[in-house]
Amino acid sequence: AACLLPGPGARPEVEALDASLEDLLARVDEFVGMLEMIRGDSSHVVSEGVPRIHAKAAEMRRIYGRIDKLEAFVRMVGGRVARMEEQVARAEAELGTLPRAFRKLLHTISAPSLFSKSSPTRTPRAAYEPPVLFRTEDHFPCCSDRPQL
C-alpha cells in the first residue's frame, strides 16, 4: 500500500504519474476558466453588442434612404439643367447672341426709328414655355428650418 500512495517512500513511477495528473488537472482548470470567460464574453456580445449592431443597421438604412433621395434629386436637377441648356442654345440660335438679342428686343418694342435697317420678316416661333421650377425645401424639408446665410 505504501508503494501506491504518493509521498516520501513512493516509487518514482507513482510520483511521475501523480505529477502528470496534477499537471493535467491544472490544465483542465485553465480550460474550464477559458470556457467560462468565453461564455461570459458571448453573453456580453449577445446582450449588449447585438442590440447596438441592430440599432446601427437601422440608422444606416435611414442614411441609405436619404442618399437615395439625394441621388434622385441630383438626377432631377441634372435633367432640368440639361433641358434649360437646350432651350438657351435654341434661343441663342434663333435670336443670336446678347447684343443682337437686345436689338431684336428693341425692334419688338416698336422703336424702328432707332435702327435704319428694316426688320426682317419674322418666322412664327413656338411659344416659350418656362421651365418648371422646384423648391429645394420640397425635397429636403429638414433644411427649411435652418437660418439662411
Phi and psi in radians as a Rosetta constraint file:
Dihedral C 1 N 2 CA 2 C 2 CIRCULARHARMONIC -1.197 0.35
Dihedral N 2 CA 2 C 2 N 3 CIRCULARHARMONIC -0.415 0.35
Dihedral C 2 N 3 CA 3 C 3 CIRCULARHARMONIC -1.313 0.35
Dihedral N 3 CA 3 C 3 N 4 CIRCULARHARMONIC -0.477 0.35
Dihedral C 3 N 4 CA 4 C 4 CIRCULARHARMONIC -1.558 0.35
Dihedral N 4 CA 4 C 4 N 5 CIRCULARHARMONIC -0.415 0.35
Dihedral C 4 N 5 CA 5 C 5 CIRCULARHARMONIC -1.481 0.35
Dihedral N 5 CA 5 C 5 N 6 CIRCULARHARMONIC 2.363 0.35
Dihedral C 5 N 6 CA 6 C 6 CIRCULARHARMONIC -1.232 0.35
Dihedral N 6 CA 6 C 6 N 7 CIRCULARHARMONIC 2.637 0.35
Dihedral C 6 N 7 CA 7 C 7 CIRCULARHARMONIC 2.646 0.35
Dihedral N 7 CA 7 C 7 N 8 CIRCULARHARMONIC -2.869 0.35
Dihedral C 7 N 8 CA 8 C 8 CIRCULARHARMONIC -1.151 0.35
Dihedral N 8 CA 8 C 8 N 9 CIRCULARHARMONIC -0.523 0.35
Dihedral C 8 N 9 CA 9 C 9 CIRCULARHARMONIC -1.816 0.35
Dihedral N 9 CA 9 C 9 N 10 CIRCULARHARMONIC 0.237 0.35
Dihedral C 9 N 10 CA 10 C 10 CIRCULARHARMONIC -1.400 0.35
Dihedral N 10 CA 10 C 10 N 11 CIRCULARHARMONIC 2.774 0.35
Dihedral C 10 N 11 CA 11 C 11 CIRCULARHARMONIC -1.291 0.35
Dihedral N 11 CA 11 C 11 N 12 CIRCULARHARMONIC 2.732 0.35
Dihedral C 11 N 12 CA 12 C 12 CIRCULARHARMONIC -1.115 0.35
Dihedral N 12 CA 12 C 12 N 13 CIRCULARHARMONIC -0.533 0.35
Dihedral C 12 N 13 CA 13 C 13 CIRCULARHARMONIC -1.151 0.35
Dihedral N 13 CA 13 C 13 N 14 CIRCULARHARMONIC -0.669 0.35
Dihedral C 13 N 14 CA 14 C 14 CIRCULARHARMONIC -1.217 0.35
Dihedral N 14 CA 14 C 14 N 15 CIRCULARHARMONIC -0.696 0.35
Dihedral C 14 N 15 CA 15 C 15 CIRCULARHARMONIC -1.134 0.35
Dihedral N 15 CA 15 C 15 N 16 CIRCULARHARMONIC -0.683 0.35
Dihedral C 15 N 16 CA 16 C 16 CIRCULARHARMONIC -1.157 0.35
Dihedral N 16 CA 16 C 16 N 17 CIRCULARHARMONIC -0.715 0.35
Dihedral C 16 N 17 CA 17 C 17 CIRCULARHARMONIC -1.116 0.35
Dihedral N 17 CA 17 C 17 N 18 CIRCULARHARMONIC -0.732 0.35
Dihedral C 17 N 18 CA 18 C 18 CIRCULARHARMONIC -1.092 0.35
Dihedral N 18 CA 18 C 18 N 19 CIRCULARHARMONIC -0.738 0.35
Dihedral C 18 N 19 CA 19 C 19 CIRCULARHARMONIC -1.152 0.35
Dihedral N 19 CA 19 C 19 N 20 CIRCULARHARMONIC -0.695 0.35
Dihedral C 19 N 20 CA 20 C 20 CIRCULARHARMONIC -1.133 0.35
Dihedral N 20 CA 20 C 20 N 21 CIRCULARHARMONIC -0.718 0.35
Dihedral C 20 N 21 CA 21 C 21 CIRCULARHARMONIC -1.143 0.35
Dihedral N 21 CA 21 C 21 N 22 CIRCULARHARMONIC -0.710 0.35
Dihedral C 21 N 22 CA 22 C 22 CIRCULARHARMONIC -1.080 0.35
Dihedral N 22 CA 22 C 22 N 23 CIRCULARHARMONIC -0.758 0.35
Dihedral C 22 N 23 CA 23 C 23 CIRCULARHARMONIC -1.113 0.35
Dihedral N 23 CA 23 C 23 N 24 CIRCULARHARMONIC -0.736 0.35
Dihedral C 23 N 24 CA 24 C 24 CIRCULARHARMONIC -1.120 0.35
Dihedral N 24 CA 24 C 24 N 25 CIRCULARHARMONIC -0.722 0.35
Dihedral C 24 N 25 CA 25 C 25 CIRCULARHARMONIC -1.122 0.35
Dihedral N 25 CA 25 C 25 N 26 CIRCULARHARMONIC -0.664 0.35
Dihedral C 25 N 26 CA 26 C 26 CIRCULARHARMONIC -1.127 0.35
Dihedral N 26 CA 26 C 26 N 27 CIRCULARHARMONIC -0.739 0.35
Dihedral C 26 N 27 CA 27 C 27 CIRCULARHARMONIC -1.170 0.35
Dihedral N 27 CA 27 C 27 N 28 CIRCULARHARMONIC -0.684 0.35
Dihedral C 27 N 28 CA 28 C 28 CIRCULARHARMONIC -1.088 0.35
Dihedral N 28 CA 28 C 28 N 29 CIRCULARHARMONIC -0.723 0.35
Dihedral C 28 N 29 CA 29 C 29 CIRCULARHARMONIC -1.083 0.35
Dihedral N 29 CA 29 C 29 N 30 CIRCULARHARMONIC -0.724 0.35
Dihedral C 29 N 30 CA 30 C 30 CIRCULARHARMONIC -1.097 0.35
Dihedral N 30 CA 30 C 30 N 31 CIRCULARHARMONIC -0.736 0.35
Dihedral C 30 N 31 CA 31 C 31 CIRCULARHARMONIC -1.116 0.35
Dihedral N 31 CA 31 C 31 N 32 CIRCULARHARMONIC -0.763 0.35
Dihedral C 31 N 32 CA 32 C 32 CIRCULARHARMONIC -1.104 0.35
Dihedral N 32 CA 32 C 32 N 33 CIRCULARHARMONIC -0.686 0.35
Dihedral C 32 N 33 CA 33 C 33 CIRCULARHARMONIC -1.101 0.35
Dihedral N 33 CA 33 C 33 N 34 CIRCULARHARMONIC -0.723 0.35
Dihedral C 33 N 34 CA 34 C 34 CIRCULARHARMONIC -1.139 0.35
Dihedral N 34 CA 34 C 34 N 35 CIRCULARHARMONIC -0.707 0.35
Dihedral C 34 N 35 CA 35 C 35 CIRCULARHARMONIC -1.071 0.35
Dihedral N 35 CA 35 C 35 N 36 CIRCULARHARMONIC -0.732 0.35
Dihedral C 35 N 36 CA 36 C 36 CIRCULARHARMONIC -1.104 0.35
Dihedral N 36 CA 36 C 36 N 37 CIRCULARHARMONIC -0.706 0.35
Dihedral C 36 N 37 CA 37 C 37 CIRCULARHARMONIC -1.145 0.35
Dihedral N 37 CA 37 C 37 N 38 CIRCULARHARMONIC -0.741 0.35
Dihedral C 37 N 38 CA 38 C 38 CIRCULARHARMONIC -1.124 0.35
Dihedral N 38 CA 38 C 38 N 39 CIRCULARHARMONIC -0.744 0.35
Dihedral C 38 N 39 CA 39 C 39 CIRCULARHARMONIC -1.063 0.35
Dihedral N 39 CA 39 C 39 N 40 CIRCULARHARMONIC -0.745 0.35
Dihedral C 39 N 40 CA 40 C 40 CIRCULARHARMONIC -1.112 0.35
Dihedral N 40 CA 40 C 40 N 41 CIRCULARHARMONIC -0.762 0.35
Dihedral C 40 N 41 CA 41 C 41 CIRCULARHARMONIC -1.130 0.35
Dihedral N 41 CA 41 C 41 N 42 CIRCULARHARMONIC -0.706 0.35
Dihedral C 41 N 42 CA 42 C 42 CIRCULARHARMONIC -1.107 0.35
Dihedral N 42 CA 42 C 42 N 43 CIRCULARHARMONIC -0.774 0.35
Dihedral C 42 N 43 CA 43 C 43 CIRCULARHARMONIC -1.174 0.35
Dihedral N 43 CA 43 C 43 N 44 CIRCULARHARMONIC -0.581 0.35
Dihedral C 43 N 44 CA 44 C 44 CIRCULARHARMONIC -1.125 0.35
Dihedral N 44 CA 44 C 44 N 45 CIRCULARHARMONIC -0.785 0.35
Dihedral C 44 N 45 CA 45 C 45 CIRCULARHARMONIC -1.097 0.35
Dihedral N 45 CA 45 C 45 N 46 CIRCULARHARMONIC -0.771 0.35
Dihedral C 45 N 46 CA 46 C 46 CIRCULARHARMONIC -1.184 0.35
Dihedral N 46 CA 46 C 46 N 47 CIRCULARHARMONIC -0.733 0.35
Dihedral C 46 N 47 CA 47 C 47 CIRCULARHARMONIC -1.376 0.35
Dihedral N 47 CA 47 C 47 N 48 CIRCULARHARMONIC -0.565 0.35
Dihedral C 47 N 48 CA 48 C 48 CIRCULARHARMONIC -1.983 0.35
Dihedral N 48 CA 48 C 48 N 49 CIRCULARHARMONIC -0.724 0.35
Dihedral C 48 N 49 CA 49 C 49 CIRCULARHARMONIC -1.247 0.35
Dihedral N 49 CA 49 C 49 N 50 CIRCULARHARMONIC -0.782 0.35
Dihedral C 49 N 50 CA 50 C 50 CIRCULARHARMONIC -1.095 0.35
Dihedral N 50 CA 50 C 50 N 51 CIRCULARHARMONIC -0.783 0.35
Dihedral C 50 N 51 CA 51 C 51 CIRCULARHARMONIC -1.076 0.35
Dihedral N 51 CA 51 C 51 N 52 CIRCULARHARMONIC -0.640 0.35
Dihedral C 51 N 52 CA 52 C 52 CIRCULARHARMONIC -1.170 0.35
Dihedral N 52 CA 52 C 52 N 53 CIRCULARHARMONIC -0.700 0.35
Dihedral C 52 N 53 CA 53 C 53 CIRCULARHARMONIC -1.116 0.35
Dihedral N 53 CA 53 C 53 N 54 CIRCULARHARMONIC -0.726 0.35
Dihedral C 53 N 54 CA 54 C 54 CIRCULARHARMONIC -1.099 0.35
Dihedral N 54 CA 54 C 54 N 55 CIRCULARHARMONIC -0.752 0.35
Dihedral C 54 N 55 CA 55 C 55 CIRCULARHARMONIC -1.117 0.35
Dihedral N 55 CA 55 C 55 N 56 CIRCULARHARMONIC -0.724 0.35
Dihedral C 55 N 56 CA 56 C 56 CIRCULARHARMONIC -1.125 0.35
Dihedral N 56 CA 56 C 56 N 57 CIRCULARHARMONIC -0.665 0.35
Dihedral C 56 N 57 CA 57 C 57 CIRCULARHARMONIC -1.119 0.35
Dihedral N 57 CA 57 C 57 N 58 CIRCULARHARMONIC -0.717 0.35
Dihedral C 57 N 58 CA 58 C 58 CIRCULARHARMONIC -1.126 0.35
Dihedral N 58 CA 58 C 58 N 59 CIRCULARHARMONIC -0.711 0.35
Dihedral C 58 N 59 CA 59 C 59 CIRCULARHARMONIC -1.099 0.35
Dihedral N 59 CA 59 C 59 N 60 CIRCULARHARMONIC -0.719 0.35
Dihedral C 59 N 60 CA 60 C 60 CIRCULARHARMONIC -1.162 0.35
Dihedral N 60 CA 60 C 60 N 61 CIRCULARHARMONIC -0.609 0.35
Dihedral C 60 N 61 CA 61 C 61 CIRCULARHARMONIC -1.094 0.35
Dihedral N 61 CA 61 C 61 N 62 CIRCULARHARMONIC -0.690 0.35
Dihedral C 61 N 62 CA 62 C 62 CIRCULARHARMONIC -1.124 0.35
Dihedral N 62 CA 62 C 62 N 63 CIRCULARHARMONIC -0.734 0.35
Dihedral C 62 N 63 CA 63 C 63 CIRCULARHARMONIC -1.130 0.35
Dihedral N 63 CA 63 C 63 N 64 CIRCULARHARMONIC -0.731 0.35
Dihedral C 63 N 64 CA 64 C 64 CIRCULARHARMONIC -1.076 0.35
Dihedral N 64 CA 64 C 64 N 65 CIRCULARHARMONIC -0.666 0.35
Dihedral C 64 N 65 CA 65 C 65 CIRCULARHARMONIC -1.096 0.35
Dihedral N 65 CA 65 C 65 N 66 CIRCULARHARMONIC -0.726 0.35
Dihedral C 65 N 66 CA 66 C 66 CIRCULARHARMONIC -1.150 0.35
Dihedral N 66 CA 66 C 66 N 67 CIRCULARHARMONIC -0.661 0.35
Dihedral C 66 N 67 CA 67 C 67 CIRCULARHARMONIC -1.127 0.35
Dihedral N 67 CA 67 C 67 N 68 CIRCULARHARMONIC -0.730 0.35
Dihedral C 67 N 68 CA 68 C 68 CIRCULARHARMONIC -1.078 0.35
Dihedral N 68 CA 68 C 68 N 69 CIRCULARHARMONIC -0.742 0.35
Dihedral C 68 N 69 CA 69 C 69 CIRCULARHARMONIC -1.109 0.35
Dihedral N 69 CA 69 C 69 N 70 CIRCULARHARMONIC -0.715 0.35
Dihedral C 69 N 70 CA 70 C 70 CIRCULARHARMONIC -1.125 0.35
Dihedral N 70 CA 70 C 70 N 71 CIRCULARHARMONIC -0.727 0.35
Dihedral C 70 N 71 CA 71 C 71 CIRCULARHARMONIC -1.099 0.35
Dihedral N 71 CA 71 C 71 N 72 CIRCULARHARMONIC -0.717 0.35
Dihedral C 71 N 72 CA 72 C 72 CIRCULARHARMONIC -1.118 0.35
Dihedral N 72 CA 72 C 72 N 73 CIRCULARHARMONIC -0.698 0.35
Dihedral C 72 N 73 CA 73 C 73 CIRCULARHARMONIC -1.105 0.35
Dihedral N 73 CA 73 C 73 N 74 CIRCULARHARMONIC -0.778 0.35
Dihedral C 73 N 74 CA 74 C 74 CIRCULARHARMONIC -1.105 0.35
Dihedral N 74 CA 74 C 74 N 75 CIRCULARHARMONIC -0.706 0.35
Dihedral C 74 N 75 CA 75 C 75 CIRCULARHARMONIC -1.093 0.35
Dihedral N 75 CA 75 C 75 N 76 CIRCULARHARMONIC -0.742 0.35
Dihedral C 75 N 76 CA 76 C 76 CIRCULARHARMONIC -1.110 0.35
Dihedral N 76 CA 76 C 76 N 77 CIRCULARHARMONIC -0.810 0.35
Dihedral C 76 N 77 CA 77 C 77 CIRCULARHARMONIC -1.122 0.35
Dihedral N 77 CA 77 C 77 N 78 CIRCULARHARMONIC -0.716 0.35
Dihedral C 77 N 78 CA 78 C 78 CIRCULARHARMONIC -1.067 0.35
Dihedral N 78 CA 78 C 78 N 79 CIRCULARHARMONIC -0.720 0.35
Dihedral C 78 N 79 CA 79 C 79 CIRCULARHARMONIC -1.121 0.35
Dihedral N 79 CA 79 C 79 N 80 CIRCULARHARMONIC -0.717 0.35
Dihedral C 79 N 80 CA 80 C 80 CIRCULARHARMONIC -1.204 0.35
Dihedral N 80 CA 80 C 80 N 81 CIRCULARHARMONIC -0.659 0.35
Dihedral C 80 N 81 CA 81 C 81 CIRCULARHARMONIC -1.138 0.35
Dihedral N 81 CA 81 C 81 N 82 CIRCULARHARMONIC -0.706 0.35
Dihedral C 81 N 82 CA 82 C 82 CIRCULARHARMONIC -1.102 0.35
Dihedral N 82 CA 82 C 82 N 83 CIRCULARHARMONIC -0.748 0.35
Dihedral C 82 N 83 CA 83 C 83 CIRCULARHARMONIC -1.116 0.35
Dihedral N 83 CA 83 C 83 N 84 CIRCULARHARMONIC -0.699 0.35
Dihedral C 83 N 84 CA 84 C 84 CIRCULARHARMONIC -1.124 0.35
Dihedral N 84 CA 84 C 84 N 85 CIRCULARHARMONIC -0.718 0.35
Dihedral C 84 N 85 CA 85 C 85 CIRCULARHARMONIC -1.094 0.35
Dihedral N 85 CA 85 C 85 N 86 CIRCULARHARMONIC -0.685 0.35
Dihedral C 85 N 86 CA 86 C 86 CIRCULARHARMONIC -1.090 0.35
Dihedral N 86 CA 86 C 86 N 87 CIRCULARHARMONIC -0.755 0.35
Dihedral C 86 N 87 CA 87 C 87 CIRCULARHARMONIC -1.131 0.35
Dihedral N 87 CA 87 C 87 N 88 CIRCULARHARMONIC -0.712 0.35
Dihedral C 87 N 88 CA 88 C 88 CIRCULARHARMONIC -1.144 0.35
Dihedral N 88 CA 88 C 88 N 89 CIRCULARHARMONIC -0.753 0.35
Dihedral C 88 N 89 CA 89 C 89 CIRCULARHARMONIC -1.105 0.35
Dihedral N 89 CA 89 C 89 N 90 CIRCULARHARMONIC -0.714 0.35
Dihedral C 89 N 90 CA 90 C 90 CIRCULARHARMONIC -1.146 0.35
Dihedral N 90 CA 90 C 90 N 91 CIRCULARHARMONIC -0.735 0.35
Dihedral C 90 N 91 CA 91 C 91 CIRCULARHARMONIC -1.132 0.35
Dihedral N 91 CA 91 C 91 N 92 CIRCULARHARMONIC -0.723 0.35
Dihedral C 91 N 92 CA 92 C 92 CIRCULARHARMONIC -1.132 0.35
Dihedral N 92 CA 92 C 92 N 93 CIRCULARHARMONIC -0.632 0.35
Dihedral C 92 N 93 CA 93 C 93 CIRCULARHARMONIC -1.184 0.35
Dihedral N 93 CA 93 C 93 N 94 CIRCULARHARMONIC -0.661 0.35
Dihedral C 93 N 94 CA 94 C 94 CIRCULARHARMONIC -1.368 0.35
Dihedral N 94 CA 94 C 94 N 95 CIRCULARHARMONIC -0.737 0.35
Dihedral C 94 N 95 CA 95 C 95 CIRCULARHARMONIC -1.777 0.35
Dihedral N 95 CA 95 C 95 N 96 CIRCULARHARMONIC -0.283 0.35
Dihedral C 95 N 96 CA 96 C 96 CIRCULARHARMONIC 1.601 0.35
Dihedral N 96 CA 96 C 96 N 97 CIRCULARHARMONIC -3.054 0.35
Dihedral C 96 N 97 CA 97 C 97 CIRCULARHARMONIC -1.355 0.35
Dihedral N 97 CA 97 C 97 N 98 CIRCULARHARMONIC -3.082 0.35
Dihedral C 97 N 98 CA 98 C 98 CIRCULARHARMONIC -0.994 0.35
Dihedral N 98 CA 98 C 98 N 99 CIRCULARHARMONIC -0.886 0.35
Dihedral C 98 N 99 CA 99 C 99 CIRCULARHARMONIC -1.074 0.35
Dihedral N 99 CA 99 C 99 N 100 CIRCULARHARMONIC -0.731 0.35
Dihedral C 99 N 100 CA 100 C 100 CIRCULARHARMONIC -1.168 0.35
Dihedral N 100 CA 100 C 100 N 101 CIRCULARHARMONIC -0.596 0.35
Dihedral C 100 N 101 CA 101 C 101 CIRCULARHARMONIC -1.121 0.35
Dihedral N 101 CA 101 C 101 N 102 CIRCULARHARMONIC -0.684 0.35
Dihedral C 101 N 102 CA 102 C 102 CIRCULARHARMONIC -1.109 0.35
Dihedral N 102 CA 102 C 102 N 103 CIRCULARHARMONIC -0.708 0.35
Dihedral C 102 N 103 CA 103 C 103 CIRCULARHARMONIC -1.063 0.35
Dihedral N 103 CA 103 C 103 N 104 CIRCULARHARMONIC -0.805 0.35
Dihedral C 103 N 104 CA 104 C 104 CIRCULARHARMONIC -1.131 0.35
Dihedral N 104 CA 104 C 104 N 105 CIRCULARHARMONIC -0.641 0.35
Dihedral C 104 N 105 CA 105 C 105 CIRCULARHARMONIC -1.109 0.35
Dihedral N 105 CA 105 C 105 N 106 CIRCULARHARMONIC -0.750 0.35
Dihedral C 105 N 106 CA 106 C 106 CIRCULARHARMONIC -1.166 0.35
Dihedral N 106 CA 106 C 106 N 107 CIRCULARHARMONIC -0.584 0.35
Dihedral C 106 N 107 CA 107 C 107 CIRCULARHARMONIC -1.116 0.35
Dihedral N 107 CA 107 C 107 N 108 CIRCULARHARMONIC -0.639 0.35
Dihedral C 107 N 108 CA 108 C 108 CIRCULARHARMONIC -1.338 0.35
Dihedral N 108 CA 108 C 108 N 109 CIRCULARHARMONIC -0.292 0.35
Dihedral C 108 N 109 CA 109 C 109 CIRCULARHARMONIC -1.464 0.35
Dihedral N 109 CA 109 C 109 N 110 CIRCULARHARMONIC 0.117 0.35
Dihedral C 109 N 110 CA 110 C 110 CIRCULARHARMONIC 1.134 0.35
Dihedral N 110 CA 110 C 110 N 111 CIRCULARHARMONIC 0.962 0.35
Dihedral C 110 N 111 CA 111 C 111 CIRCULARHARMONIC -2.168 0.35
Dihedral N 111 CA 111 C 111 N 112 CIRCULARHARMONIC 0.954 0.35
Dihedral C 111 N 112 CA 112 C 112 CIRCULARHARMONIC -1.207 0.35
Dihedral N 112 CA 112 C 112 N 113 CIRCULARHARMONIC -0.330 0.35
Dihedral C 112 N 113 CA 113 C 113 CIRCULARHARMONIC -1.210 0.35
Dihedral N 113 CA 113 C 113 N 114 CIRCULARHARMONIC -0.318 0.35
Dihedral C 113 N 114 CA 114 C 114 CIRCULARHARMONIC -1.275 0.35
Dihedral N 114 CA 114 C 114 N 115 CIRCULARHARMONIC -0.445 0.35
Dihedral C 114 N 115 CA 115 C 115 CIRCULARHARMONIC -2.071 0.35
Dihedral N 115 CA 115 C 115 N 116 CIRCULARHARMONIC 2.411 0.35
Dihedral C 115 N 116 CA 116 C 116 CIRCULARHARMONIC -1.408 0.35
Dihedral N 116 CA 116 C 116 N 117 CIRCULARHARMONIC -0.413 0.35
Dihedral C 116 N 117 CA 117 C 117 CIRCULARHARMONIC -1.326 0.35
Dihedral N 117 CA 117 C 117 N 118 CIRCULARHARMONIC 2.549 0.35
Dihedral C 117 N 118 CA 118 C 118 CIRCULARHARMONIC -1.444 0.35
Dihedral N 118 CA 118 C 118 N 119 CIRCULARHARMONIC 2.590 0.35
Dihedral C 118 N 119 CA 119 C 119 CIRCULARHARMONIC -1.287 0.35
Dihedral N 119 CA 119 C 119 N 120 CIRCULARHARMONIC 2.431 0.35
Dihedral C 119 N 120 CA 120 C 120 CIRCULARHARMONIC -1.198 0.35
Dihedral N 120 CA 120 C 120 N 121 CIRCULARHARMONIC 2.815 0.35
Dihedral C 120 N 121 CA 121 C 121 CIRCULARHARMONIC -1.145 0.35
Dihedral N 121 CA 121 C 121 N 122 CIRCULARHARMONIC 2.383 0.35
Dihedral C 121 N 122 CA 122 C 122 CIRCULARHARMONIC -1.590 0.35
Dihedral N 122 CA 122 C 122 N 123 CIRCULARHARMONIC 2.389 0.35
Dihedral C 122 N 123 CA 123 C 123 CIRCULARHARMONIC -1.642 0.35
Dihedral N 123 CA 123 C 123 N 124 CIRCULARHARMONIC 2.478 0.35
Dihedral C 123 N 124 CA 124 C 124 CIRCULARHARMONIC -1.126 0.35
Dihedral N 124 CA 124 C 124 N 125 CIRCULARHARMONIC 2.356 0.35
Dihedral C 124 N 125 CA 125 C 125 CIRCULARHARMONIC -1.947 0.35
Dihedral N 125 CA 125 C 125 N 126 CIRCULARHARMONIC 2.711 0.35
Dihedral C 125 N 126 CA 126 C 126 CIRCULARHARMONIC -1.195 0.35
Dihedral N 126 CA 126 C 126 N 127 CIRCULARHARMONIC 2.544 0.35
Dihedral C 126 N 127 CA 127 C 127 CIRCULARHARMONIC -1.121 0.35
Dihedral N 127 CA 127 C 127 N 128 CIRCULARHARMONIC 2.466 0.35
Dihedral C 127 N 128 CA 128 C 128 CIRCULARHARMONIC -1.257 0.35
Dihedral N 128 CA 128 C 128 N 129 CIRCULARHARMONIC 2.291 0.35
Dihedral C 128 N 129 CA 129 C 129 CIRCULARHARMONIC -1.997 0.35
Dihedral N 129 CA 129 C 129 N 130 CIRCULARHARMONIC 1.973 0.35
Dihedral C 129 N 130 CA 130 C 130 CIRCULARHARMONIC -1.157 0.35
Dihedral N 130 CA 130 C 130 N 131 CIRCULARHARMONIC 2.637 0.35
Dihedral C 130 N 131 CA 131 C 131 CIRCULARHARMONIC -1.188 0.35
Dihedral N 131 CA 131 C 131 N 132 CIRCULARHARMONIC 2.670 0.35
Dihedral C 131 N 132 CA 132 C 132 CIRCULARHARMONIC -1.281 0.35
Dihedral N 132 CA 132 C 132 N 133 CIRCULARHARMONIC 2.164 0.35
Dihedral C 132 N 133 CA 133 C 133 CIRCULARHARMONIC -1.529 0.35
Dihedral N 133 CA 133 C 133 N 134 CIRCULARHARMONIC 2.707 0.35
Dihedral C 133 N 134 CA 134 C 134 CIRCULARHARMONIC -2.344 0.35
Dihedral N 134 CA 134 C 134 N 135 CIRCULARHARMONIC 2.739 0.35
Dihedral C 134 N 135 CA 135 C 135 CIRCULARHARMONIC -1.953 0.35
Dihedral N 135 CA 135 C 135 N 136 CIRCULARHARMONIC 2.288 0.35
Dihedral C 135 N 136 CA 136 C 136 CIRCULARHARMONIC -1.045 0.35
Dihedral N 136 CA 136 C 136 N 137 CIRCULARHARMONIC -0.609 0.35
Dihedral C 136 N 137 CA 137 C 137 CIRCULARHARMONIC -1.098 0.35
Dihedral N 137 CA 137 C 137 N 138 CIRCULARHARMONIC -0.464 0.35
Dihedral C 137 N 138 CA 138 C 138 CIRCULARHARMONIC -1.192 0.35
Dihedral N 138 CA 138 C 138 N 139 CIRCULARHARMONIC -0.519 0.35
Dihedral C 138 N 139 CA 139 C 139 CIRCULARHARMONIC -1.663 0.35
Dihedral N 139 CA 139 C 139 N 140 CIRCULARHARMONIC -0.449 0.35
Dihedral C 139 N 140 CA 140 C 140 CIRCULARHARMONIC -2.299 0.35
Dihedral N 140 CA 140 C 140 N 141 CIRCULARHARMONIC 1.336 0.35
Dihedral C 140 N 141 CA 141 C 141 CIRCULARHARMONIC -1.110 0.35
Dihedral N 141 CA 141 C 141 N 142 CIRCULARHARMONIC -0.416 0.35
Dihedral C 141 N 142 CA 142 C 142 CIRCULARHARMONIC -1.203 0.35
Dihedral N 142 CA 142 C 142 N 143 CIRCULARHARMONIC -0.386 0.35
Dihedral C 142 N 143 CA 143 C 143 CIRCULARHARMONIC -1.451 0.35
Dihedral N 143 CA 143 C 143 N 144 CIRCULARHARMONIC -0.269 0.35
Dihedral C 143 N 144 CA 144 C 144 CIRCULARHARMONIC -1.300 0.35
Dihedral N 144 CA 144 C 144 N 145 CIRCULARHARMONIC -0.239 0.35
Dihedral C 144 N 145 CA 145 C 145 CIRCULARHARMONIC -1.399 0.35
Dihedral N 145 CA 145 C 145 N 146 CIRCULARHARMONIC -0.342 0.35
Dihedral C 145 N 146 CA 146 C 146 CIRCULARHARMONIC -1.335 0.35
Dihedral N 146 CA 146 C 146 N 147 CIRCULARHARMONIC 2.572 0.35
Dihedral C 146 N 147 CA 147 C 147 CIRCULARHARMONIC -1.197 0.35
Dihedral N 147 CA 147 C 147 N 148 CIRCULARHARMONIC 2.562 0.35
Dihedral C 147 N 148 CA 148 C 148 CIRCULARHARMONIC -1.405 0.35
Dihedral N 148 CA 148 C 148 N 149 CIRCULARHARMONIC 2.426 0.35
